[in-house]
């Protein structure tokens, strides 16, 4: 209901897919009457990354493997520079 008031509200399918993703990663607990963030969800809400990548960061910190996880998440959260270079070459031609 709240999202429907936004100037460019998302489709119902988009919201449904997002809620399903949050449930899959363990960030959202759903009961018959309410939806609440789990402890993991509280942490993920503070991170400006995709929930799956955020979960990797949280678990990397828990298991003390944060350095390699940071490298992996950084590489997964950006587009490949090689793909961009090919796109630019195609536009220039």
C-alpha positions in Angstrom: 0.0 0.0 0.0 2.8 2.4 0.9 4.7 1.8 -2.3 1.6 2.5 -4.4 1.8 6.2 -3.2 5.3 6.6 -4.7 5.6 8.7 -7.9 6.9 5.7 -9.8 5.7 2.7 -7.8 7.1 -0.8 -8.5 4.8 -3.4 -10.0 3.3 -6.0 -7.7 5.4 -8.7 -9.3 8.6 -6.7 -8.5 7.6 -6.4 -4.9 6.7 -10.1 -4.7 10.0 -11.2 -6.1 11.9 -8.8 -3.7 10.0 -10.2 -0.7 10.7 -13.8 -1.8 14.4 -13.0 -2.2 14.6 -11.5 1.3 12.9 -14.6 2.7 15.3 -16.9 0.8 18.4 -15.2 2.2 16.9 -15.2 5.7 16.4 -11.5 6.0 12.6 -11.5 6.3 10.4 -13.5 8.6 6.8 -13.9 7.4 3.9 -15.0 9.6 0.3 -15.1 8.8 -0.2 -11.5 10.0 3.2 -9.7 9.9 6.4 -9.4 8.0 9.5 -8.5 10.1 13.2 -8.2 9.5 15.4 -10.9 11.1 18.7 -10.0 12.8 20.4 -10.6 9.5 17.8 -8.4 7.8 18.6 -5.5 10.2 22.3 -5.7 9.1 21.5 -6.1 5.4 19.2 -3.0 5.6 22.3 -0.9 6.5 24.4 -2.2 3.6 24.2 -0.5 0.2 24.6 -3.8 -1.7 22.4 -6.6 -3.1 21.0 -8.7 -0.2 23.0 -11.8 -1.4 26.2 -9.9 -1.5 25.4 -8.3 1.9 24.9 -11.7 3.4 28.3 -12.7 2.1 29.8 -9.7 3.9 28.0 -10.4 7.2 29.0 -14.1 7.1 32.6 -13.2 6.0 32.9 -11.0 9.2 31.4 -13.8 11.4 33.8 -16.4 10.1 36.8 -14.1 10.0 37.3 -14.3 6.3 36.4 -10.7 5.5 39.4 -9.8 3.3 38.8 -12.4 0.6 35.0 -11.9 0.8 35.5 -8.1 0.3 37.4 -8.7 -2.9 34.8 -11.2 -4.2 31.8 -8.9 -3.3 33.6 -5.9 -4.9 34.1 -7.8 -8.1 30.6 -9.1 -8.2 29.0 -5.7 -7.4 30.4 -3.9 -10.5 30.2 -4.4 -14.2 33.1 -5.9 -16.0 35.4 -3.2 -17.5 35.8 -5.4 -20.5 32.1 -5.5 -21.3 31.9 -1.7 -21.0 34.9 -1.4 -23.4 33.1 -3.6 -25.9 29.9 -1.5 -25.6 31.9 1.7 -26.2 33.6 0.2 -29.3 30.3 -0.9 -30.8 28.8 2.6 -30.3 31.9 4.2 -31.8 31.7 2.1 -35.0 
